[in-house]
Amino acid sequence: MQKKTKVHAQNVLKKEREIAKVIPSDSKFTVTPIGLNKLKTELESLRNRRMEMVTLLQGSKGLGDSDNINTQEELIRIEKRILTLENLIDNSIVSTPDIHNPKIEFGDRVTVLNENNEEEVFIIVSSPEANPDKGLISIQSPIGKALIGRKVKDTVQVHTPSGVRKLMIMGMGNTTRKE
């Protein structure tokens, strides 16, 4: 029975790899240097985890079938993410903002004063890097789109899912964030 579950996992992984080859991978996307490093770090971590899972499956003679199936399912999820990360890394274009450009562009850190007279700081990044809770907003988000090409002292009105926001740009600069 264990041999059957291992063969099943191998077949599923083979199918996942075949599917990944069908997905167009010629789409380029822009990423910040920090974002690319994070993708590479996650990829390395998942590759290590994958090896642990394979070793666990190979030595799983004492595990029950449900444990094997859970391990195989986790391995498949890891493999899918690895394929996604490899595709993202292979098709990424690293971009850093021009420090001499007075207009906001991809990768810039932007300080705004919101409608409640509170300061907010955003860094404009690619969609895979975005994490609004940490101030990392996608260039494709409503706020990201509204800020691109603007200058300090400009005021923008942004239509967001939670309503219209009014933001005054107080400052901008090259990203030197530390996380």
C-alpha positions in Angstrom: 0.0 0.0 0.0 2.9 2.4 0.8 4.4 1.9 -2.6 1.0 2.7 -4.2 0.9 6.1 -2.3 4.4 7.0 -3.3 3.7 6.2 -6.9 0.5 8.3 -6.6 2.5 11.3 -5.3 5.1 10.9 -8.0 2.4 10.9 -10.7 0.7 14.0 -9.2 4.0 15.8 -9.1 4.7 14.8 -12.7 1.3 16.2 -13.7 1.9 19.4 -11.8 5.2 20.0 -13.6 3.5 19.3 -17.0 0.8 21.8 -16.1 3.5 24.4 -15.2 5.1 24.0 -18.6 1.9 24.8 -20.3 1.4 28.1 -18.3 2.9 30.9 -20.4 6.1 32.0 -18.6 7.1 34.8 -21.0 5.3 37.4 -19.0 7.9 39.7 -17.5 7.2 41.7 -14.3 9.1 44.4 -12.5 10.3 43.7 -9.0 12.4 45.7 -6.4 15.8 44.3 -5.5 14.5 43.6 -2.0 11.5 41.8 -3.4 13.6 39.6 -5.6 15.8 38.7 -2.7 12.7 37.7 -0.7 11.5 35.5 -3.6 14.9 33.8 -3.7 15.0 33.3 0.0 11.5 31.7 0.0 12.5 29.5 -2.9 15.6 28.2 -1.1 13.6 27.6 2.0 10.9 25.6 0.1 13.6 23.6 -1.7 15.0 22.6 1.7 11.5 21.8 3.0 10.8 19.7 -0.1 13.9 17.6 0.5 12.8 17.1 4.1 9.4 15.9 2.9 10.9 13.5 0.3 13.2 12.1 3.0 10.2 11.7 5.3 8.2 9.8 2.6 11.2 7.6 1.8 11.5 6.6 5.4 7.8 6.4 6.2 7.5 2.7 6.6 6.0 3.1 10.1 3.6 5.9 9.1 0.0 5.1 8.3 -1.6 5.8 4.9 -3.3 9.0 6.1 0.1 10.4 7.3 1.6 9.5 3.9 -1.2 11.2 2.0 -1.0 14.3 4.2 2.8 14.4 3.6 2.3 13.9 -0.2 -0.3 16.7 -0.3 2.0 19.1 1.5 4.8 18.1 -0.9 2.5 18.9 -3.8 1.6 22.4 -2.4 5.4 23.0 -1.8 6.1 21.9 -5.4 3.5 24.2 -6.8 4.9 27.2 -4.9 8.4 26.3 -6.0 7.3 26.3 -9.6 5.5 29.6 -9.2 8.6 31.2 -7.5 10.9 29.8 -10.2 8.7 31.3 -12.9 8.5 34.7 -11.1 12.3 34.8 -10.5 13.1 33.8 -14.1 10.8 36.4 -15.5 11.5 39.3 -13.2 13.1 42.6 -14.2 14.8 44.3 -11.2 14.0 48.0 -11.1 15.3 50.7 -8.8 13.9 54.2 -8.7 15.8 57.1 -10.3 16.9 59.2 -7.3 17.0 62.3 -9.5 13.4 61.9 -10.8 11.1 64.4 -9.0 8.1 62.2 -9.9 7.0 59.1 -8.0 7.9 55.9 -9.7 8.0 52.1 -9.0 10.1 51.3 -5.9 9.7 54.8 -4.3 8.9 55.3 -0.7 6.0 57.9 -0.5 4.9 59.8 2.6 1.3 61.1 2.4 -1.0 63.0 4.7 -4.4 61.3 4.6 -7.9 62.8 5.0 -7.7 62.4 8.8 -4.5 64.5 8.8 -2.5 61.3 9.6 0.8 60.5 8.0 1.1 57.2 6.0 4.1 55.8 4.3 3.8 53.5 1.2 6.4 51.8 -0.9 5.3 51.1 -4.4 6.1 47.5 -5.4 5.0 44.7 -7.7 1.9 42.7 -7.0 3.8 39.6 -5.7 5.7 41.9 -3.2 2.6 43.8 -2.0 1.7 43.6 1.7 -0.6 46.5 2.5 -0.3 45.8 6.3 3.4 46.7 6.0 2.9 49.7 3.7 4.0 47.8 0.6 1.4 48.7 -2.0 1.1 47.3 -5.5 1.7 49.6 -8.5 -1.5 48.2 -9.8 -3.6 49.1 -6.7 -5.8 52.2 -6.8 -3.4 54.1 -4.5 -0.3 52.9 -6.4 -1.8 54.0 -9.7 -2.8 57.4 -8.3 0.6 58.1 -6.9 2.7 57.1 -9.9 3.9 60.2 -11.8 2.9 62.6 -9.1 5.2 65.0 -7.2 5.6 66.2 -3.6 2.8 68.6 -2.7 0.4 67.0 -5.2 -3.0 66.0 -3.8 -4.7 62.9 -5.2 -8.2 61.5 -4.8 -8.3 57.8 -4.9 -11.3 55.5 -5.4 -10.7 52.5 -3.2 -13.0 49.6 -2.3 -13.5 51.3 1.1 -14.4 54.7 -0.5 -12.8 57.8 -1.8 -9.5 58.8 -0.1 -7.8 62.1 -0.4 -4.0 62.0 0.0 -1.5 64.9 0.0 2.1 63.8 -1.0 4.5 65.1 1.7 7.7 63.3 0.6 9.2 60.7 -1.5 12.5 58.9 -1.9 14.4 55.9 -3.0 13.7 52.7 -1.0 16.2 51.9 1.6 13.8 50.0 3.8 14.9 47.3 6.2 12.6 44.4 7.1 
